């Protein structure tokens, strides 16, 4: 019983650090920008004077803007989770130390 409480705090500290590291690593990942494959033979196709590749190029531009926003938001959310877990680890470590000092462990 004497070792139980400090052991629990130690397990929580390790768990919070490990999960926090996971979220920190995930925050460094990002989805690459979308690229349209080149048409074989090059050139562009026009129908009635309109370039058929223009709508696709506009889509790619808007879609890549969306991907950039999602990457930035994902980075923020995952880093906030990591910081929260590191704070929880520090709190559980502090509780472990206080328990050992007070003789509860």
C-alpha positions, 0 to 999 in steps of 0.5 A: 500500500505504501508504494501504490500511490507513487507508482500510480503517479509514476505510471500516469506521468509516463503515460502522459509523456508518451501520449504527448510525444505522439501528438507532438510528432503528429503535429509535424505531419502535413498533407502535401499539396495537390498536383495535376499530372501533366498531359502527355504531349504537352499543350492545351486543349481549347473548345470554342475558345475556352481552355479546358485546363483553366477550371482544373487549375482554379480547382487545384488552387482553391483545393491547395488553399484548403489543404494549407488551412487544414494542415495549419489547424491540425498542427495547432490542435495536435500541439495544444493536445501535446502541451496539455498532456505535458502539463498533466505529466508535470502535475502528476510528477509534482503529485508524486513528489509531494506524496513522497515528501509527505510520507504517503508513499 
